[in-house]
Amino acid sequence: DTLLLVYLSSLTRTQLSLAEKLNTAAQIL
């Protein structure tokens, strides 16, 4: 249960950082 929460939070964090990188790349382009 706790493991699932940790997994979900890390997954969300990964998606957020990916979105930030995409935004930065879009601004550069």
GROMACS elastic network, one bead per residue, 0.5 to 0.9 nm:
[ bonds ]
;  ai    aj funct       b0    kb
    1     4     6  0.50349   500
    1     5     6  0.64445   500
    1     6     6  0.87689   500
    2     5     6  0.50616   500
    2     6     6  0.62588   500
    2     7     6  0.85551   500
    3     6     6  0.50960   500
    3     7     6  0.60751   500
    3     8     6  0.85785   500
    4     8     6  0.60855   500
    4     9     6  0.85466   500
    5     8     6  0.51219   500
    5     9     6  0.60890   500
    5    10     6  0.85260   500
    6     9     6  0.51914   500
    6    10     6  0.61082   500
    6    11     6  0.84563   500
    7    10     6  0.52602   500
    7    11     6  0.60650   500
    7    12     6  0.86448   500
    8    12     6  0.61554   500
    8    13     6  0.85591   500
    9    12     6  0.50796   500
    9    13     6  0.61240   500
    9    14     6  0.85861   500
   10    14     6  0.60923   500
   10    15     6  0.86219   500
   11    14     6  0.50984   500
   11    15     6  0.63066   500
   11    16     6  0.86615   500
   12    15     6  0.51192   500
   12    16     6  0.61556   500
   12    17     6  0.86738   500
   13    16     6  0.50456   500
   13    17     6  0.61934   500
   13    18     6  0.85062   500
   14    17     6  0.52316   500
   14    18     6  0.60881   500
   14    19     6  0.85889   500
   15    19     6  0.61080   500
   15    20     6  0.86175   500
   16    19     6  0.50766   500
   16    20     6  0.62402   500
   16    21     6  0.86882   500
   17    20     6  0.50047   500
   17    21     6  0.62107   500
   17    22     6  0.86115   500
   18    21     6  0.51024   500
   18    22     6  0.61827   500
   18    23     6  0.86004   500
   19    22     6  0.50288   500
   19    23     6  0.61220   500
   19    24     6  0.86208   500
   20    23     6  0.50334   500
   20    24     6  0.61973   500
   20    25     6  0.85862   500
   21    24     6  0.50876   500
   21    25     6  0.61136   500
   21    26     6  0.85336   500
   22    25     6  0.50411   500
   22    26     6  0.60539   500
   22    27     6  0.85811   500
   23    26     6  0.50603   500
   23    27     6  0.62089   500
   23    28     6  0.86915   500
   24    27     6  0.50925   500
   24    28     6  0.62625   500
   24    29     6  0.86669   500
   25    28     6  0.50858   500
   25    29     6  0.62092   500
   26    29     6  0.50867   500
